[in-house]
Amino acid sequence: MGEGLASPRPLGESRTTRLLLIGTALAFLGIFLFVPLVAVFVEALCRGVGVYWSAVTDPYAVSAIRLTLLVAGIAVPLNLSFGVAAAWAVTKFEFTGKSLLVTLIDLPFSVSPVISGMVYILLFGLQGWFGPWLLAHDIQLMFAVPGLVMATMFVTFPFVARELIPLMQEQGTDEEEAAVSLGAGGFQLFWRVTLPNIRWGLLYGVLLCNARAMGEFGAVSVVSGHIRGLTNTMPLHIEILYNEYNLVAAFAVASLLAVLALITLVAKSALEWRYGGELSRGGGS
């Protein structure tokens, strides 16, 4: 009986079938992931390192890189705060509208980023609902950094919350209730009990949120106005270079995004390994 329970091999599956499935998966990865990734770097370096370096240090490219990092640097911490608060509320309390809140958290997954950008234009553009009031008070949201941040926040805010909610639901409230019974306050409860238990899930969600923020195109394209050197993020700058048939420069800047994606992938894999270990032990210390 013990040997039967210990056997990890699935029944009725031949070696040929396993090899065929693995080979199919690797072929798809090679065709749709590895080959395009290699092509980006090959095209970026096809005219030499000097041309590549000139493309990535061009003032417009540098401006796009800085703006991308700035927008991500603002949007990700704000989404981190929202994600923790939303996950805490959903998993620790019962309140009217809880299911509605969970549904709204998933809304950006079902709405096109372009539509979300159009909504912000409708609300805060010059011809929008609040446009005249903003203009009268000399406040510019659209075609400026605030608009890029808002659009990026909309398309990325589910990532942290959706990573934390299942984790916190699985952990339950026993540790928090024990801490409260021992006299812990709200601040101590969060920093000494809740946060250590969710830290790897939190980092994982932030990582995914940051990756999407830096690569977002549709929403920021609508609200940016495509002002070169001012409101173009890296994806928008790549589009402009490509439309101008400056393919080497476009692929050069795209290679920077690819490097960021690879770094994200490595960090994601490391967190998955550590995060999985934490879950198997029932959370952190």
Backbone bond lengths (Angstrom), bond angles and torsions (degrees), N, CA, C in turn:
res aa  C-N    CA-C-N  psi(-1)  N-CA   C-N-CA  omega(-1)  CA-C   N-CA-C  phi
1 M - - - 1.467 - - 1.526 111.38 -
2 G 1.396 113.77 -43.08 1.455 117.65 -178.30 1.510 111.99 -62.61
3 E 1.339 116.93 -39.66 1.462 118.98 -179.94 1.514 111.26 -64.73
4 G 1.349 117.20 -38.52 1.467 120.18 179.53 1.515 111.88 -64.00
5 L 1.343 116.99 -38.73 1.455 120.12 -179.72 1.522 111.67 -72.17
6 A 1.325 116.05 -29.25 1.463 119.30 -175.56 1.518 112.87 -83.09
7 S 1.317 118.60 -13.79 1.457 120.86 -175.76 1.518 111.30 -69.28
8 P 1.369 119.46 119.70 1.460 121.56 -178.09 1.510 113.36 -87.13
9 R 1.337 119.00 -7.85 1.459 120.57 -173.56 1.522 110.44 -81.87
10 P 1.336 117.50 130.38 1.457 120.19 177.90 1.520 110.99 -66.17
11 L 1.340 115.83 145.16 1.453 120.73 -177.88 1.533 110.48 -76.29
12 G 1.318 116.77 144.56 1.457 121.74 172.66 1.505 114.71 73.32
13 E 1.326 118.08 17.50 1.461 120.50 -179.09 1.520 108.90 -114.00
14 S 1.293 116.83 118.31 1.458 120.81 -177.43 1.520 111.20 -83.64
15 R 1.311 115.13 163.62 1.466 120.58 177.96 1.527 110.52 -63.42
16 T 1.327 116.42 -37.14 1.466 119.94 179.32 1.520 111.58 -62.20
17 T 1.335 115.69 -41.92 1.466 119.78 179.83 1.521 110.74 -63.29
18 R 1.322 116.46 -44.15 1.465 119.87 179.87 1.523 111.02 -62.13
19 L 1.328 116.43 -45.49 1.460 120.12 179.66 1.527 111.51 -63.48
20 L 1.327 116.33 -37.72 1.467 120.15 179.42 1.529 110.74 -65.35
21 L 1.333 116.93 -43.45 1.471 120.58 179.37 1.525 111.16 -65.30
22 I 1.332 115.94 -44.31 1.460 119.45 179.60 1.522 110.55 -64.79
23 G 1.326 116.68 -42.71 1.453 120.26 179.37 1.525 112.23 -63.07
24 T 1.342 116.54 -39.92 1.465 120.28 177.80 1.516 111.51 -63.06
25 A 1.334 115.88 -44.15 1.458 119.81 179.48 1.524 111.45 -62.83
26 L 1.334 116.90 -44.13 1.464 120.62 179.35 1.527 111.54 -65.83
27 A 1.323 117.04 -35.91 1.462 120.20 178.48 1.526 110.90 -64.81
28 F 1.328 116.78 -43.60 1.457 119.92 177.90 1.526 110.65 -63.19
29 L 1.331 117.34 -42.75 1.457 119.93 178.26 1.517 111.27 -62.06
30 G 1.324 116.19 -40.72 1.449 119.41 179.80 1.515 112.95 -65.55
31 I 1.341 116.38 -43.85 1.463 120.82 -176.34 1.522 112.19 -72.48
32 F 1.314 116.56 -43.77 1.460 119.96 -171.37 1.522 114.07 -99.52
33 L 1.322 118.99 -8.45 1.459 120.48 -179.59 1.528 111.57 -125.78
34 F 1.329 117.28 -57.74 1.461 120.16 -172.66 1.530 111.90 -68.73
35 V 1.323 117.76 -48.85 1.467 120.78 -178.00 1.531 112.04 -61.68
36 P 1.339 119.99 -48.11 1.469 118.58 176.74 1.525 113.09 -60.58
37 L 1.347 116.80 -37.02 1.462 119.64 179.73 1.528 110.92 -64.86
38 V 1.316 116.32 -43.62 1.470 120.21 177.43 1.523 110.11 -63.83
39 A 1.339 116.57 -39.62 1.466 120.27 -179.24 1.523 111.77 -61.02
40 V 1.339 117.04 -36.73 1.465 120.66 178.70 1.521 110.48 -59.53
41 F 1.332 117.06 -48.13 1.463 120.19 -178.08 1.527 111.61 -71.29
42 V 1.324 117.63 -35.68 1.463 120.15 178.44 1.522 110.36 -63.47
43 E 1.337 117.00 -46.32 1.459 120.29 -179.89 1.527 111.30 -67.64
44 A 1.331 116.70 -35.30 1.467 119.97 -179.64 1.518 111.71 -66.18
45 L 1.342 117.53 -32.95 1.463 121.83 -175.49 1.530 113.10 -105.31
46 C 1.324 117.51 9.48 1.467 120.02 -173.12 1.523 112.84 -66.44
47 R 1.323 118.18 -23.43 1.464 121.01 178.84 1.518 112.87 -106.46
48 G 1.294 116.88 13.61 1.458 120.44 175.67 1.513 113.29 103.44
49 V 1.327 113.50 163.07 1.460 120.30 -177.76 1.528 111.18 -67.00
50 G 1.335 116.49 -33.66 1.462 119.68 -179.23 1.516 112.70 -61.57
51 V 1.323 116.31 -46.08 1.464 120.41 178.38 1.524 110.29 -65.57
52 Y 1.330 115.92 -39.62 1.470 120.52 177.98 1.522 110.34 -60.22
53 W 1.324 116.43 -48.84 1.464 120.09 -178.10 1.531 110.89 -63.94
54 S 1.313 116.72 -38.29 1.461 120.17 177.84 1.523 111.33 -62.55
55 A 1.335 116.36 -37.33 1.468 120.05 -178.73 1.525 111.73 -69.23
56 V 1.330 116.97 -41.33 1.466 119.54 -176.00 1.525 112.52 -81.70
57 T 1.343 117.64 -15.22 1.467 120.55 177.18 1.519 112.34 -103.71
58 D 1.321 116.82 4.31 1.470 120.29 174.03 1.524 109.40 -57.15
59 P 1.336 118.51 140.25 1.471 120.16 -177.25 1.526 113.89 -54.25
60 Y 1.324 117.68 -38.41 1.463 119.90 178.23 1.534 110.92 -67.52
61 A 1.336 116.25 -38.17 1.465 119.28 178.10 1.523 110.89 -67.09
62 V 1.329 116.54 -42.72 1.465 120.33 178.69 1.525 110.59 -62.20
63 S 1.336 115.78 -40.93 1.462 119.73 177.48 1.521 111.33 -62.29
64 A 1.337 116.91 -41.32 1.462 120.91 179.10 1.522 111.25 -64.97
65 I 1.330 116.53 -40.48 1.459 120.49 178.87 1.525 110.53 -63.99
66 R 1.327 116.42 -46.11 1.464 120.20 179.66 1.520 111.28 -62.01
67 L 1.336 115.95 -42.62 1.458 119.20 -178.91 1.523 110.98 -65.94
68 T 1.320 117.09 -39.88 1.465 120.48 178.07 1.522 111.05 -60.35
69 L 1.329 116.41 -46.13 1.465 120.62 179.18 1.524 111.19 -66.54
70 L 1.340 116.85 -36.42 1.461 120.42 179.29 1.520 111.12 -65.52
71 V 1.326 116.48 -48.18 1.466 120.69 -179.00 1.526 110.22 -62.11
72 A 1.334 116.48 -45.89 1.467 119.32 177.68 1.518 111.24 -63.41
73 G 1.335 116.71 -38.02 1.457 120.84 -179.47 1.511 113.71 -66.48
74 I 1.325 116.88 -23.93 1.471 120.53 176.60 1.527 110.88 -91.41
75 A 1.326 116.56 -45.82 1.464 120.69 -174.36 1.523 112.79 -68.40
76 V 1.321 117.49 -40.81 1.472 120.00 -175.20 1.526 111.85 -65.55
77 P 1.349 120.82 -48.71 1.471 118.66 176.81 1.527 113.74 -60.15
78 L 1.339 117.03 -36.72 1.466 119.19 177.99 1.527 110.72 -66.06
79 N 1.326 116.71 -41.54 1.460 119.81 177.32 1.524 111.64 -69.40
80 L 1.315 116.76 -29.77 1.463 120.75 174.01 1.526 110.12 -61.74
81 S 1.324 116.30 -46.73 1.469 120.19 179.15 1.525 110.83 -62.97
82 F 1.335 116.40 -45.37 1.462 119.55 179.00 1.520 111.18 -62.98
83 G 1.323 117.36 -43.92 1.458 120.67 -176.97 1.514 112.30 -61.75
84 V 1.328 116.61 -43.75 1.470 120.10 179.26 1.526 110.26 -65.28
85 A 1.343 116.21 -44.97 1.462 119.34 -179.69 1.524 111.85 -63.54
86 A 1.341 116.48 -43.59 1.467 120.05 -179.52 1.520 111.20 -65.73
87 A 1.336 117.04 -43.95 1.461 120.13 179.74 1.521 111.15 -64.32
88 W 1.320 116.90 -40.08 1.468 121.32 178.04 1.526 109.59 -61.58
89 A 1.337 116.58 -47.16 1.461 120.17 -177.76 1.528 111.52 -64.10
90 V 1.320 116.80 -42.90 1.467 120.84 -176.07 1.522 111.58 -69.35
91 T 1.322 117.16 -38.48 1.468 120.24 -172.46 1.523 114.09 -93.36
92 K 1.319 118.03 -20.39 1.465 120.04 -174.60 1.519 114.08 -107.69
93 F 1.335 117.65 -13.60 1.462 120.06 -174.48 1.529 110.41 -134.34
94 E 1.314 114.58 155.47 1.459 122.74 170.96 1.524 108.02 -110.60
95 F 1.324 116.87 127.73 1.456 120.27 -177.61 1.521 109.17 -154.66
96 T 1.311 115.30 158.37 1.459 121.41 178.26 1.533 109.77 -66.65
97 G 1.320 116.84 131.16 1.454 121.59 -179.69 1.514 113.99 90.90
98 K 1.326 116.80 10.50 1.464 119.96 -178.98 1.525 111.51 -62.29
99 S 1.329 117.03 -45.98 1.461 119.90 179.29 1.521 111.30 -64.70
100 L 1.337 116.89 -33.68 1.463 120.36 177.35 1.522 110.37 -65.54
101 L 1.326 116.80 -40.49 1.462 120.65 178.47 1.524 110.75 -61.39
102 V 1.321 117.06 -44.09 1.469 120.72 179.22 1.527 110.08 -62.57
103 T 1.330 116.84 -40.23 1.461 120.47 178.65 1.527 111.66 -64.47
104 L 1.333 116.43 -41.85 1.463 120.40 -179.57 1.526 111.72 -67.01
105 I 1.331 116.87 -31.78 1.462 119.62 177.56 1.522 110.44 -61.39
106 D 1.341 116.25 -34.68 1.468 120.42 -179.13 1.527 112.89 -84.52
107 L 1.321 118.05 -3.51 1.465 121.17 -174.30 1.527 113.81 -56.62
108 P 1.347 120.10 -45.07 1.472 118.72 -179.30 1.520 114.35 -60.85
109 F 1.334 117.96 -21.50 1.458 119.65 177.50 1.524 112.18 -70.95
110 S 1.320 116.98 -22.51 1.459 120.78 -176.00 1.530 113.32 -107.73
111 V 1.325 117.41 -5.80 1.468 121.46 -179.50 1.521 108.87 -108.06
112 S 1.311 116.69 132.97 1.454 120.76 177.66 1.523 110.38 -60.56
113 P 1.336 119.09 135.89 1.467 120.52 176.94 1.522 113.08 -56.35
114 V 1.332 117.07 -33.92 1.463 119.65 178.27 1.527 110.33 -63.28
115 I 1.328 117.04 -40.38 1.463 121.02 178.33 1.520 110.50 -63.30
116 S 1.327 116.65 -41.69 1.465 119.22 179.32 1.523 110.65 -62.81
117 G 1.328 117.01 -38.75 1.451 119.43 176.41 1.517 112.20 -64.68
118 M 1.325 117.15 -39.79 1.468 120.78 177.30 1.520 112.03 -63.58
119 V 1.330 116.30 -34.77 1.470 120.09 178.04 1.529 110.37 -62.59
120 Y 1.322 116.68 -42.44 1.467 119.61 178.77 1.521 111.26 -66.00
121 I 1.327 117.09 -37.22 1.464 119.77 175.64 1.529 109.97 -63.17
122 L 1.328 116.88 -41.86 1.459 121.28 179.20 1.521 111.69 -62.38
123 L 1.321 116.22 -35.25 1.463 120.11 -177.42 1.523 112.54 -83.61
124 F 1.351 117.04 -45.92 1.459 120.11 -167.97 1.528 114.00 -117.75
125 G 1.330 118.19 0.30 1.466 120.00 176.17 1.517 111.60 -70.54
126 L 1.335 116.64 170.52 1.465 120.98 -177.82 1.518 111.92 -59.11
127 Q 1.337 117.50 -33.87 1.452 121.50 178.65 1.529 111.73 -98.48
128 G 1.310 117.25 9.63 1.453 121.29 -177.74 1.513 113.37 -84.38
129 W 1.317 115.36 -177.48 1.459 121.48 -176.60 1.529 112.10 -60.74
130 F 1.334 116.44 -43.89 1.465 120.02 -177.22 1.525 112.30 -104.49
131 G 1.332 116.99 3.17 1.456 121.11 -177.58 1.519 114.19 -57.24
132 P 1.335 119.27 -50.78 1.468 119.76 -179.13 1.533 112.68 -59.37
133 W 1.330 116.89 -40.34 1.477 119.94 179.01 1.522 110.48 -65.04
134 L 1.328 117.28 -43.29 1.464 120.75 178.52 1.516 111.37 -63.36
135 L 1.347 116.55 -40.75 1.454 120.67 178.61 1.522 111.14 -64.21
136 A 1.330 116.67 -40.94 1.465 120.75 179.87 1.523 112.01 -64.05
137 H 1.308 116.96 -29.54 1.466 121.29 -179.69 1.526 111.97 -100.98
138 D 1.342 116.48 13.32 1.468 122.50 176.28 1.529 111.99 55.84
139 I 1.328 115.53 44.16 1.458 122.05 177.70 1.520 108.22 -114.51
140 Q 1.304 116.90 122.14 1.463 121.50 179.79 1.523 109.56 -114.52
141 L 1.317 115.70 117.27 1.454 121.48 177.78 1.520 111.64 -104.86
142 M 1.329 116.23 -47.21 1.455 119.80 179.16 1.528 110.46 -78.80
143 F 1.343 115.89 151.27 1.451 123.41 -178.30 1.531 110.81 59.09
144 A 1.317 114.99 34.97 1.454 122.44 178.57 1.526 108.42 -153.72
145 V 1.319 116.42 174.65 1.458 120.84 -177.03 1.527 113.04 -58.54
146 P 1.350 120.14 -42.03 1.467 118.29 179.50 1.527 113.77 -57.51
147 G 1.330 117.24 -39.01 1.456 120.12 178.18 1.519 112.20 -65.78
148 L 1.343 116.38 -39.64 1.463 119.86 177.60 1.531 110.71 -63.58
149 V 1.328 115.93 -40.15 1.463 119.92 179.82 1.526 110.63 -65.32
150 M 1.335 117.10 -45.06 1.466 120.15 -179.43 1.522 111.39 -62.60
151 A 1.328 116.65 -44.44 1.466 119.74 179.78 1.523 111.13 -63.99
152 T 1.323 116.43 -40.71 1.464 120.42 179.35 1.523 110.68 -67.06
153 M 1.312 116.81 -40.16 1.467 120.20 178.85 1.518 111.05 -61.65
154 F 1.326 117.04 -39.77 1.463 120.04 -177.75 1.517 111.59 -62.26
155 V 1.322 117.28 -44.36 1.468 119.54 -174.80 1.524 112.15 -80.24
156 T 1.345 117.90 -12.66 1.467 119.90 -175.88 1.523 114.28 -114.39
157 F 1.331 119.19 -8.03 1.463 117.50 -172.52 1.530 115.08 -68.66
158 P 1.334 121.74 -18.32 1.476 117.85 177.88 1.529 114.41 -71.82
159 F 1.335 118.94 -22.38 1.458 120.36 -165.96 1.526 113.04 -63.12
160 V 1.311 117.89 -47.25 1.467 119.87 -178.46 1.524 110.16 -69.05
161 A 1.334 116.61 -46.23 1.469 120.09 -178.11 1.524 111.42 -62.50
162 R 1.327 117.61 -43.97 1.460 120.05 -177.28 1.531 112.15 -70.87
163 E 1.310 117.19 -21.13 1.461 119.73 174.75 1.528 111.25 -79.84
164 L 1.330 116.41 -34.83 1.462 120.05 -174.70 1.521 113.15 -84.32
165 I 1.331 117.86 -35.04 1.464 119.89 -173.65 1.530 112.32 -59.15
166 P 1.340 121.15 -51.26 1.473 119.14 178.43 1.528 112.82 -62.18
167 L 1.332 116.65 -37.70 1.457 120.46 -179.86 1.527 110.89 -63.93
168 M 1.325 117.08 -46.69 1.462 120.58 -177.93 1.529 111.53 -71.16
169 Q 1.330 116.70 -30.98 1.464 119.21 174.84 1.517 110.99 -65.76
170 E 1.337 116.71 -40.22 1.467 120.10 179.55 1.526 111.35 -66.66
171 Q 1.330 116.81 -37.02 1.457 119.78 -178.13 1.516 112.88 -73.20
172 G 1.345 117.28 -25.82 1.452 120.07 179.15 1.521 112.88 74.73
173 T 1.313 116.88 -164.06 1.466 122.40 -175.14 1.520 112.91 -121.47
174 D 1.324 117.71 10.08 1.464 120.04 -175.66 1.523 112.15 -59.82
175 E 1.337 117.30 -45.96 1.461 119.81 -177.39 1.518 111.47 -66.67
176 E 1.323 117.46 -39.56 1.457 120.42 178.08 1.526 111.27 -64.42
177 E 1.333 116.41 -42.74 1.458 119.77 179.36 1.521 111.29 -63.95
178 A 1.339 116.41 -38.04 1.463 119.63 177.41 1.525 110.63 -65.43
179 A 1.339 116.80 -40.63 1.461 120.26 179.79 1.524 111.25 -65.48
180 V 1.342 116.82 -40.07 1.467 120.38 178.40 1.524 110.40 -64.43
181 S 1.323 116.88 -40.27 1.472 120.29 179.43 1.524 112.11 -64.28
182 L 1.347 116.44 -24.02 1.464 120.67 178.26 1.527 112.07 -91.24
183 G 1.327 116.55 3.29 1.456 120.64 174.55 1.509 115.76 97.82
184 A 1.327 118.56 13.27 1.466 120.61 179.90 1.523 110.50 -71.08
185 G 1.334 116.61 138.88 1.455 121.66 175.63 1.515 110.91 -85.71
186 G 1.323 115.32 178.63 1.451 119.93 -177.25 1.517 112.56 -61.79
187 F 1.353 117.52 -43.52 1.456 121.47 -179.76 1.518 111.07 -65.15
188 Q 1.331 116.86 -46.97 1.468 120.45 177.96 1.517 111.35 -62.95
189 L 1.326 116.89 -38.81 1.462 121.60 -179.47 1.526 110.79 -59.45
190 F 1.332 115.33 -43.57 1.457 118.52 -177.93 1.527 111.57 -71.38
191 W 1.322 117.92 -49.92 1.457 121.43 -172.31 1.525 113.53 -74.54
192 R 1.313 118.11 -29.22 1.459 119.79 -174.13 1.528 113.83 -104.86
193 V 1.336 117.27 -16.63 1.459 119.34 -178.24 1.525 111.22 -119.35
194 T 1.330 116.27 -58.92 1.466 119.45 -173.69 1.522 112.41 -70.63
195 L 1.321 118.24 -51.26 1.459 121.42 -174.96 1.527 113.30 -60.16
196 P 1.345 120.01 -44.97 1.476 118.15 177.50 1.529 112.83 -59.76
197 N 1.326 117.39 -30.91 1.465 120.08 -178.63 1.525 113.12 -77.31
198 I 1.317 117.64 -22.27 1.462 120.10 -175.62 1.527 112.29 -113.14
199 R 1.329 118.01 6.61 1.461 119.41 -168.98 1.527 113.20 -61.15
200 W 1.330 118.05 -40.00 1.464 119.28 -178.52 1.523 111.41 -73.28
201 G 1.318 117.03 -38.66 1.457 119.30 174.76 1.512 111.58 -64.56
202 L 1.324 116.37 -36.42 1.459 121.44 178.46 1.524 110.81 -65.31
203 L 1.321 117.01 -46.03 1.462 120.48 178.39 1.527 111.08 -63.20
204 Y 1.316 116.76 -38.04 1.464 121.24 178.93 1.524 110.38 -63.30
205 G 1.329 116.78 -45.18 1.457 120.38 178.53 1.515 112.34 -64.51
206 V 1.334 117.01 -40.36 1.461 120.92 178.21 1.524 110.44 -63.83
207 L 1.308 116.86 -39.13 1.459 121.68 179.17 1.528 111.11 -61.43
208 L 1.321 116.74 -47.28 1.458 120.65 178.53 1.528 110.93 -64.87
209 C 1.335 116.14 -41.14 1.468 120.73 179.31 1.525 110.58 -61.28
210 N 1.331 117.09 -43.89 1.460 121.29 -179.09 1.528 111.24 -65.91
211 A 1.339 116.97 -40.25 1.462 120.00 179.00 1.523 111.21 -61.43
212 R 1.330 116.61 -43.37 1.467 119.82 179.76 1.524 110.79 -69.15
213 A 1.334 116.67 -36.81 1.464 119.76 -178.70 1.522 111.42 -63.22
214 M 1.328 117.22 -42.52 1.464 119.81 -178.07 1.528 112.08 -72.71
215 G 1.323 117.44 -27.38 1.460 119.85 -177.80 1.507 115.09 -99.52
216 E 1.328 118.47 1.73 1.465 120.97 -176.34 1.534 110.98 -64.87
217 F 1.318 115.57 135.82 1.470 120.99 -178.26 1.524 112.28 -122.27
218 G 1.345 117.75 -53.58 1.458 120.95 -168.56 1.515 114.13 -59.76
219 A 1.336 117.16 -52.79 1.467 120.38 -175.42 1.530 111.11 -66.96
220 V 1.347 116.85 -45.99 1.456 118.94 -177.56 1.522 111.33 -70.08
221 S 1.332 117.42 -26.00 1.455 119.96 177.55 1.526 111.07 -62.76
222 V 1.318 116.85 -36.95 1.465 121.05 -178.09 1.525 111.32 -72.88
223 V 1.333 117.01 -42.38 1.469 120.09 -172.72 1.524 113.39 -91.87
224 S 1.336 118.14 -4.95 1.469 119.50 -174.37 1.519 113.07 -82.65
225 G 1.343 117.27 -33.21 1.455 120.43 -173.23 1.511 113.58 78.98
226 H 1.341 117.89 -2.69 1.472 123.38 178.26 1.528 111.44 53.68
227 I 1.319 116.74 46.46 1.463 120.86 177.41 1.526 107.72 -86.53
228 R 1.290 115.71 107.80 1.465 120.83 -172.13 1.529 110.52 -63.82
229 G 1.309 115.19 130.08 1.460 120.90 -179.88 1.508 114.04 84.22
230 L 1.350 117.35 -6.05 1.463 120.33 -177.85 1.523 112.61 -124.96
231 T 1.334 117.69 -48.88 1.466 119.57 -174.45 1.524 112.81 -124.58
232 N 1.303 117.60 12.87 1.466 120.04 178.72 1.529 110.09 -93.66
233 T 1.312 116.39 119.42 1.456 120.62 171.58 1.535 108.77 -81.57
234 M 1.308 116.76 179.14 1.469 119.79 -177.52 1.526 113.06 -58.86
235 P 1.341 120.23 -47.63 1.474 118.35 177.86 1.521 112.90 -59.34
236 L 1.334 118.15 -37.96 1.457 120.72 179.81 1.531 110.77 -70.66
237 H 1.314 116.31 -38.27 1.469 119.63 177.71 1.525 110.82 -64.77
238 I 1.321 117.26 -38.69 1.466 120.84 176.97 1.522 110.34 -62.24
239 E 1.334 117.18 -41.65 1.461 120.10 179.09 1.528 111.15 -61.18
240 I 1.336 116.94 -43.43 1.459 120.49 -179.18 1.530 110.65 -63.16
241 L 1.323 115.75 -45.17 1.473 119.22 178.92 1.522 111.15 -61.54
242 Y 1.309 116.75 -40.69 1.470 120.35 179.83 1.530 110.89 -66.04
243 N 1.326 117.02 -41.96 1.465 120.49 179.42 1.525 111.88 -66.77
244 E 1.334 116.54 -24.22 1.460 120.99 177.05 1.527 111.83 -88.71
245 Y 1.334 116.88 6.55 1.464 123.46 -179.63 1.529 112.28 62.58
246 N 1.322 116.33 23.04 1.454 121.30 173.74 1.526 107.14 -92.41
247 L 1.326 115.42 71.35 1.457 120.87 -168.40 1.527 112.56 -68.36
248 V 1.320 116.75 -38.03 1.468 118.90 -178.63 1.523 110.44 -62.61
249 A 1.331 116.89 -45.35 1.460 120.15 178.94 1.525 110.89 -65.74
250 A 1.330 116.63 -38.73 1.459 119.70 179.19 1.521 111.10 -62.26
251 F 1.338 116.13 -44.70 1.463 119.29 179.44 1.528 111.21 -70.89
252 A 1.315 117.71 -29.44 1.463 120.46 178.17 1.522 110.58 -64.20
253 V 1.331 116.46 -48.08 1.466 119.75 178.13 1.527 110.17 -67.73
254 A 1.339 116.41 -36.85 1.464 119.51 177.32 1.522 111.12 -62.72
255 S 1.331 117.15 -32.17 1.465 119.45 179.06 1.526 111.19 -65.61
256 L 1.339 116.98 -31.18 1.463 119.34 176.16 1.525 111.11 -65.25
257 L 1.334 115.49 -41.98 1.462 118.88 174.96 1.526 111.12 -63.64
258 A 1.332 115.75 -36.73 1.463 119.29 178.43 1.528 110.78 -65.00
259 V 1.332 116.68 -39.49 1.464 119.96 177.49 1.525 110.21 -63.31
260 L 1.332 116.26 -43.08 1.463 119.54 176.93 1.527 110.83 -61.03
261 A 1.333 115.98 -37.99 1.466 119.67 178.35 1.522 111.20 -65.74
262 L 1.331 116.77 -39.85 1.464 120.19 178.75 1.524 111.13 -66.19
263 I 1.324 116.10 -41.02 1.466 119.28 176.55 1.517 110.45 -61.89
264 T 1.334 115.55 -41.46 1.458 120.14 177.62 1.516 111.35 -62.31
265 L 1.331 115.82 -40.52 1.463 120.17 -179.90 1.526 111.73 -63.51
266 V 1.336 115.60 -43.10 1.466 119.42 178.51 1.528 110.64 -63.98
267 A 1.327 115.98 -45.94 1.465 119.38 179.35 1.525 111.01 -64.13
268 K 1.335 116.46 -38.40 1.462 120.95 178.45 1.526 110.67 -62.49
269 S 1.334 116.68 -43.61 1.458 120.13 179.86 1.529 110.88 -64.34
270 A 1.340 115.83 -41.12 1.460 119.41 179.14 1.524 111.13 -64.04
271 L 1.328 115.91 -41.89 1.461 119.44 179.48 1.521 111.46 -68.60
272 E 1.333 117.07 -37.16 1.459 119.77 177.46 1.526 110.82 -60.87
273 W 1.331 115.40 -41.12 1.467 119.35 179.18 1.524 110.45 -65.03
274 R 1.340 116.17 -47.17 1.466 119.66 -178.65 1.521 110.96 -71.68
275 Y 1.325 116.56 -40.57 1.461 122.46 -179.20 1.521 109.97 -62.63
276 G 1.318 116.89 -42.35 1.454 120.46 178.04 1.514 112.02 -62.66
277 G 1.355 115.12 -38.01 1.446 118.92 176.91 1.518 112.37 -64.51
278 E 1.325 115.87 -38.96 1.467 119.15 178.39 1.511 111.31 -64.79
279 L 1.342 116.90 -41.43 1.457 120.05 -179.62 1.524 111.17 -64.56
280 S 1.331 116.38 -39.63 1.462 119.25 -178.62 1.514 111.86 -66.10
281 R 1.367 115.34 -21.27 1.444 118.42 177.02 1.515 112.06 -99.02
282 G 1.354 115.24 8.16 1.460 119.04 177.38 1.504 114.35 81.42
283 G 1.335 117.75 27.59 1.456 120.66 178.52 1.506 110.99 107.04
284 G 1.327 115.15 179.50 1.456 120.20 -177.77 1.505 111.79 -81.22
285 S 1.330 114.76 -171.76 1.456 120.39 180.00 1.508 109.99 -87.87
